Every structure is written in structure tokens, then in C-alpha cells.
């Protein structure tokens, strides 16, 4: 059975169709923020705000910088999944 390519080498998957991202300004710049419904959440993620993981079926937000960072081909490469409350507390 052939090995799958590393997820870090694959192109990012598109975000859910029908959900709309909004721009939020934080101390470190502008961020795109898209809500992820509980039904659309199918994997386990580690929240960068509290370092706790949350699994499938948990509504949360997906964030990425509005402008791609150095070394990124796309800002979506830098997207992260946050608990909604952890993102709201972030300054």
C-alpha cells in the first residue's frame, strides 16, 4: 500500500461552502474568521488559545491571517481551529 503524502505537503482543503468568513482586527493584524458548525466539524483539533483538543461535533471558528505570512504560499496555509470563546478572548 503506498504511503499518503504528508498533510503539510498537500494543498489546503477548501473551507465549507455556504459559510462566510468575516474580517476581525486583533493586536497582531487582520484575521479572517469563519464559523464551523457542529455538523461540519468532523475531525479533532487542538485549540491554540487553550491547548486543549476538541473533537468532531463541536462548533468552533476557523481563523487565518488576511495576508499570507512569510514562507506561506497562501494565508489559508496558516489557518487554525479555535474554540469560539478562546478566539473571543484573544486580543
N, C-alpha and C positions, 0 to 999 in steps of 0.2 A: 504494500500500500504506500503510495507516495506521500511524503510529508507536506503538510499545508505550509504555505508561506507565512512568515511572521506577520502578525496583525500590524506591526509597525511599518512594514514594507508595502502593505496593501493600501489602495486608495480608501479614504474615509467613506463610510456608508452615508447616503443622504439621510437627512433627518425626516421625521414623519411628515407626510403630505397632509395638508389641511391645518397644521398648527402654524401659528405665526410668531416669529421672533420679534422682539422689541429691543430697542437700544436703551441701556441703562448706563449712567455715568457713575463710576466708582473712583476712589482716590488714585488708582493706577491706570485709569483710562476708560475708554468706552467699550462696553461689552454687549454682545448680542445675547439675549436671554429668551429661551423658548421653553414653555411648559411641556412636560411629558406626562401624559395621563397614566393612571394606574394600569389601564388596559394595554397601553403601548409599551410599558416598561416590562421587558422580557428577560433582562439579564441582571446580574449582581454588579453593583458599582461601589466604589469607595468614595465617600464624600470628602473633598479636600478641606472642608471647613471644620469637620469634627473628627476626621479619620475613622469614622465608623462606616461599615458597609451596610447597604440596603439591597434587598433582593427584588425579584420580579413582583409586580403588582403594587409597587409603591410609587405614588405620584411624586414628581420632583421637577427640577428645572435643569436644562442643559445650557451651558454658557460657553462662549468662545469670544476671544478678542475681536473687535470690529476690524482691526488691521492685523495682518499676519505678522508673527514675531520673526526675529532673525533666525534663519535656518528652516523656517516653515514655508512650504510651497503654497499653503492655504491656511487661513485663520481657523478653518474648521478642524485642521490637524490638532489644534490646541484646545479642542472642546473638552469640557469636564461636566460630570453629572453631580449636582449638589442637592442636598435636602433643601426644600423651599425655604424653611426657616433659617438654615445656616447661611444661605445666599442673602436673605433679607437682612441678617445681622452684619454681614460683611460691609466694611466701609470703603 
